[in-house]
Amino acid sequence: MPRRVCSHEDGNPNECDRISEGNHCLKQRHLINRLLLAGDIERCVHLANMLRNAALLILLVLVGLRPIIAESYDSAGISLTRALDGISDPSPIRTIAFDMLILLSGAMYFVSHVLDRRSGGRYLTTGLEAGFILLLVAAGISTWYACQQRLAINGALDFVSYPLLCIVLVQILRSANSRSLVLTVVIASGCVQAAQCWDQYISAAEYRAYYEQHKEEIWAKQGIPQDAPAVALFEQRVQSGDIQGFLGHGGVAGSYLVLCSFAAGGFALALIRTQSGEGRILTAVALIPMLFIASAIPITQSRGAMIAGGATLILGGIVWGLRKWIERNRSRAFLLGCG
C-alpha cells in the first residue's frame, strides 16, 4: 500500500496531524509485534534446548546401563534359576522400559527440531533411515501374524529401538563436549563389564565347588535326572569356565569389550594429541581404562572377538601407514578396500 504524504499547503493541518499520529501508532504496533515474535522465538529456542538436553541425558543413562543389566522378552523364567536360592530371572519390564525411554527421547528430539530449526540445525542423514523403515514394516507384519503376539511386540519394539537410538544420537551429538561425554560413558560401561568378567574368572573355582556340592539338590528341585542330556550340557559349560560378564555369553562379552577398548584407546590418543609437554604425561593416564578393558578379552575365551580385534589393529596400522597415499589416491583406495 503506498504511503500517504501530507503537506499543510495541500490540505487541512488537523487532517495531517491525524495521519501522522496514525502512522506513528502503526509503527508502534509493528514494533510490539516484532518484540512479541522475538520473545516467542526465544522461548521456543529455550524449550528446544531443554528437550535436547533431556533426550541426551536419557540416552547417556541407557548407553551406560543397558549393557550391564540382564534383560528378557519372556517372563516365564528358567527352571534352573528357580532351583537356586537368592537368584531371580530378569523381567521383560526392564526391556520394555528401556525401549520406551528410547522412543521418548526420539519424540523429544523431534519436538525440539520442530520448535527450533535454527538451533537444532538440519537433519543429518545416517544411512540407517531406509533400513529403519523396512524394519518398522517387517516388525508390524511379523507381530500381526505371530502366534505369541505379546512376545512378538516386545521383540519388535526392542529391534526398532536400536536404530532409533543411533539416529537420535547422531542428531544430538553436534558438539565435541557431548561426543566426549558419550565416549566417557561407553568407556565407564566397558570398565564395569571388564570388572565383572574378572570377578567371574576369580570366583569360577568357588562356583564349580558349590555346584558339585549341591548339584543333586538343584536338579532334584527341577525333577530332572542326573543322566539327562541337559545336565551334561550344563556341566560342560560349568567346567569350561565360560566368562560372560553381564551379557549372557562369552562371545558377546568379548565383542563388547573389544569395542569399548578401541573407544577408550581412540579417546586417549585424541587427548594426548591435543596436549603438549607435561599435559601429555597426565593424559596418558587415560590409556589405563583401555588396558584394563583389553585385559579382560582373553579370559572370555572368545576367539571371534580376539581375531576381530587383532584384524582391526592390523588394518588400522596399514591405513595409518598409507594415509598419505590414500589422500592422494582416494578412488584407488576405495576400490582396493571394496575388493
C-alpha positions, -999 to +999 in steps of 0.1 A: +000+000+000+015+034-010+025+056+019+004+088+021+023+121+023+005+152+037+015+189+035+000+219+052-002+237+019-023+209+003-049+203+030-062+208+065-035+209+092-057+188+116-060+161+089-023+160+086-018+156+123-043+127+124-024+110+096+009+114+113-005+100+146-019+071+127+015+063+111+032+066+145+007+041+161+011+017+132+049+018+136+045+011+174+022-018+167+047-033+142+075-029+168+054-045+195+046-075+172+082-079+164+092-079+201+065-104+209+076-126+180+112-124+192+101-134+227+082-164+213+112-175+193+135-171+223+111-192+244+109-219+217+147-220+215+150-224+252+124-252+253+141-269+223+174-268+241+158-283+273+143-311+253+175-319+235+195-319+268+168-342+284+169-366+255+208-367+257+206-374+294+182-403+288+203-418+261+235-414+282+219-434+310+207-461+286+241-464+268+259-468+301+235-491+320+219-513+294+250-535+287+253-543+324+216-551+331+202-585+323+171-585+301+145-609+288+114-609+265+097-637+284+085-636+320+083-675+323+118-678+338+143-706+337+138-737+359+174-738+369+173-703+383+141-711+403+160-740+418+187-717+432+182-696+463+188-658+461+187-657+422+159-644+401+154-642+363+154-608+345+120-593+339+108-582+305+097-550+321+133-538+320+135-543+283+101-526+277+112-497+299+145-492+281+127-493+247+101-468+258+128-444+270+144-446+236+111-438+219+106-409+244+140-395+236+132-397+199+099-379+203+116-352+224+142-346+197+116-344+170+096-318+190+128-298+197+136-299+160+102-286+151+103-258+177+137-245+167+151-254+133+178-228+135+193-240+168+187-277+160+203-275+126+195-295+096+187-332+098+219-353+094+214-384+074+229-416+090+223-442+063+200-461+087+168-444+076+159-469+048+167-499+070+148-484+099+116-480+077+120-516+064+124-528+100+093-510+110+073-526+082+087-561+090+081-557+127+045-548+121+038-577+097+056-603+119+038-591+150+004-592+133+009-629+122+028-640+153+013-668+175+025-652+207+019-616+200+029-603+234+064-617+229+064-605+193+056-570+204+084-570+230+109-582+204+097-559+176+098-529+199+133-538+210+146-543+174+131-509+163+146-490+193+183-497+185+185-480+151+163-452+165+188-447+193+217-444+168+197-419+146+188-397+176+224-398+189+237-386+156+213-356+156+220-346+192+258-351+193+267-319+175+294-306+198+328-320+208+318-319+245+287-340+240+306-366+220+333-367+247+306-372+273+292-402+254+326-417+249+332-414+287+300-432+294+309-460+270+344-464+285+330-465+320+305-492+310+333-512+294+353-509+327+324-522+347+320-551+322+357-560+324+355-559+362+326-583+362+345-607+339+375-607+362+352-613+392+337-643+374+372-655+365+384-653+400+354-669+416+350-697+389+366-723+411+343-714+440+313-716+418+322-751+405+328-763+440+293-750+450+277-768+421+295-801+428+283-799+464+246-791+457+240-805+422+218-833+433+196-809+452+195-784+423+184-810+397+160-827+421+141-794+426+135-794+388+126-831+385+155-838+361+175-870+364+213-868+367+218-887+334+197-862+313+214-845+283+206-811+298+227-819+329+256-830+307+255-798+287+252-776+318+281-793+335+302-790+303+296-753+304+304-751+341+337-769+336+347-748+306+348-717+328+327-695+305+333-659+314+303-639+301+301-607+322+267-592+323+259-602+287+250-639+290+276-653+266+314-651+264+314-642+227+291-613+233+311-601+263+344-603+243+330-584+214+317-557+236+350-554+254+368-551+220+345-522+210+350-504+243+387-509+243+390-493+209+368-464+220+390-459+251+422-461+231+409-436+205+397-412+232+431-414+250+451-408+218+429-378+209+435-363+244+473-369+240+474-353+206+457-321+219+482-317+248+519-310+249+547-314+274+536-324+309+500-324+297+507-355+275+520-373+306+489-366+325+466-375+297+485-408+292+466-419+323+436-422+300+452-453+285+447-472+318+409-479+311+418-492+276+444-516+291+421-527+318+392-534+293+416-552+269+430-574+297+395-590+301+392-600+265+413-632+267+395-646+297+362-645+278+378-672+255+360-656+226+382-664+196+360-643+173+364-612+194+402-617+196+405-623+159+384-593+151+403-571+175+437-583+160+425-578+125+413-543+133+447-534+148+465-547+117+442-530+092+443-498+112+481-498+112+481-504+075+457-475+069+477-452+092+509-461+074+494-455+040+474-424+049+493-400+026+490-424-003+453-428+005+448-390+005+464-387-030+446-417-044+411-418-028+394-436-057+421-464-059+420-468-021+382-471-022+383-497-050+411-516-031+390-515+001+359-528-017+380-556-033 
